[in-house]
Structures are given as structure tokens and as C-alpha cells.
Amino acid sequence: MVFSKKSSPDPFRSPRRILIVRLRSPGDVVHTWPVLSALRIRDPHAQIAWLVEENSAGLLSGHGGIDRLMIVKKGWMLSPRAVLQLRRRLLAFAPDLTIDAQGLLKSAFAAWISGARYRIGFDGPEAREGSRFFNNVRVLPNSEHIVERNFQLLEPLGIVGGSLAFDLPEREIDGRIAEQTLHDLGFGESFAIMHLGASFESKRWPADRWGAVARHLKEQWNLPTLLVWERKSERRLVKTAVEHSGGSAFCAPKTSFPELAALLRKATLFLGSDANPLHLAAAANVPCIGLFGPTLARRNGPYGEMSIAIQKRFPAGVRPQPRRAGREPMSAIELGDVCDSCDRLLGKLSGEEPPISIAIPPERKNVA
């Protein structure tokens, strides 16, 4: 742990107004929830605001730990007018202290224009694009997982270690929508959820293999699979997976992130690649299996003891570049790797010995 020379004990005298800056993406917002939960536990009477871009705001709307949700449009920093408007809003809140959990120029800049005297942010590789120069209390994290790295930003405030709580928001209306969705599909109490998409092609596993995993779950564990999707472009992947599932997988209707969270709370198992739904599932305390290629599983994998991250190959380089990576790292994950992980995790959950199975191509049946 390294603090800048500018840091002092002053900001650690229970700041009354705190601004968290984590602008995007939804998965990264989820990774920062334990920071909010710990701050709220430390001081139930503190005023806590969160600055977020509109595409991720739905995850924070109605969160009981937030007193003020401040939403900005994507690209706000490119507009002088938007910057001035944001500055006025931040100055009106008048934070004593900010926490930049993103480590980018725009997040550190937003913390700086808030007028806060003390601004906590990352040092070292996590402080990108010169963000370290806008923060005057800097933390060099030594944890491996991003959730724990974010949490280390609280160490200057004396918050160290302990159990990390996500406190996933829950709204009654989202629960009713989830129940109606499951009823319409004829699902019972036990089912799996899969998400096939990802922000980059290099993070995606072949859709036909997902369908074969769904068939395995149904045949070996009597678990039907619900395929969820974020973007219209993912519907093609869902269609392919359904075709290869032998009637074991079903397409979900389009859901918001709060609605997806309500579905996840009811699921037995979640499977997906490194994308927003995987991290939301882990925050909902659902047993997860995550598939990783161009991003490092031990840093970004699903957080929790009842989760498995599968990574067979990782491209060389200091920092992952999913945009430029090929499909080879994800293609290296074989059908048997995922089916075996399902068996191990479900066997552990049920207290049963996992079935002995042979994972084979989608056009043939599994042999037990």
C-alpha cells in the first residue's frame, strides 16, 4: 500500500459528504458496490452520492445506500457546456471526499471539479490516462481481483479487510416480472441461466457449444436453461444455441439489469463469458461458471467461493487488449471443460457425486 506525500490524516475524520465516481460499465459498477456498502456501514448518517453515466444508472437506481444518484450522458467531457453543468451540480453537493474507483482521466477529472479537498484514487498501473495527477490521496493496490482492488481504496479511511457485501438492490416490481417470465416459460424452481454475448468477439464462446452445455444440464441434472441477452445482435447467438440444445434451452424476453437481477436470484446456476451479466450474477450470490479468453480470469473472474473461472489460454502482453485479440483463447476452452465444471459445481451444491459423463459434439447424445 502506497500513499502520496500529499495525503494526511485530515480526510479520515469521518467525512460527512462522500462522492463515489464509477462512471461505467455496468459490470464495473457492480465491482464497486462493496465500496458503497462499507461506507454506509461505517457511517449510516453520511451523505453519499454516486456519479455514473446513464447506461449504467439502472443498476444504482433505488439503491438504499445512495442518497443522491448523479447521472451524466456518455461523452459529457467533450462538451464544455456539459462539464460546466456537471461542475455546478457537484459543487452544490459539496463533497468532503471523493473516491475515484475507475482510474481514468474523466473519472479523476470529475472528482477534481467537485471541489472536494480530498480525492482518493489509484496509483500505479490502475491509474490510467494520467488520472493520478488529479487525485491527492493515492493507493497502490496489491490485491489480484478487481473487487478487492477497488475495496483497497478505503484503506486510507481505516476500512481494511472483512467480508465484502454487494447489497444488490431489489425492487418488488422486478421480482414480479421475473416470476411472470418463468411462469410463461413453464420453468420450475430449478433452472440455469446463460448469457452468450460479450462486448468483443474475442470474448465469445461458440454458440453451438453453449447449446450442447444446455443439453448436458438437462440430461444430467434436469436443469432447463434460460438464455438471456443484452443487445439485439446477441439474438442470433441465442437462436443458434437453442437449435443445438435439443429442446433444453429457451430464449428469455429482453430484460433490464434490475429485472435480470431478479431472475438471477431465483436461478440455480449461471454460465457466461466476461460480460456484465456474469458479474451481476456473482453479486447476486448465484453459483457461476465464467469463461475467459483475452481477459485475465484471476483479476476479472466471478467473485465468490461458489464460482469457477475457466481459462485455458491467455494472450501475451502486459495489459489485455480484447478489441485486438483473436478467437483462439476462447476456442481453446472445450465442451468437456465446461460440462465437467458444471458437474463439479452442481455436485458440490447438491451434495451428490457428479455424474461420469463424456462431452461430445452437439449432434451426438451424451453418454453416461
Salt bridges, closest charged atoms under 4 A:
ASP10 OD2 - ARG117 NH2 3.96
ASP28 OD2 - ARG22 NH2 3.24
ASP28 OD1 - HIS31 ND1 3.95
ASP43 OD2 - ARG16 NH1 2.53
GLU53 OE1 - ARG24 NE 3.61
GLU53 OE2 - LYS106 NZ 2.89
ASP67 OD2 - ARG40 NH2 2.69
ASP123 OD1 - ARG132 NE 2.92
GLU126 OE2 - ARG149 NH1 3.13
GLU126 OE2 - ARG299 NH2 2.87
GLU144 OE2 - ARG298 NE 2.66
GLU170 OE1 - ARG265 NE 3.59
GLU172 OE2 - ARG176 NH1 3.21
ASP174 OD2 - ARG171 NE 2.80
GLU179 OE2 - LYS266 NZ 3.63
ASP184 OD1 - HIS183 ND1 3.73
GLU201 OE1 - ARG204 NH1 3.11
GLU201 OE2 - ARG327 NH2 3.23
GLU230 OE2 - HIS195 NE2 3.53
GLU234 OE1 - HIS195 NE2 3.18
GLU234 OE2 - ARG231 NH1 3.13
ASP274 OD2 - LYS203 NZ 3.69
ASP274 OD1 - HIS279 NE2 2.87
ASP337 OD2 - LYS312 NZ 2.88
ASP343 OD1 - HIS216 NE2 2.83
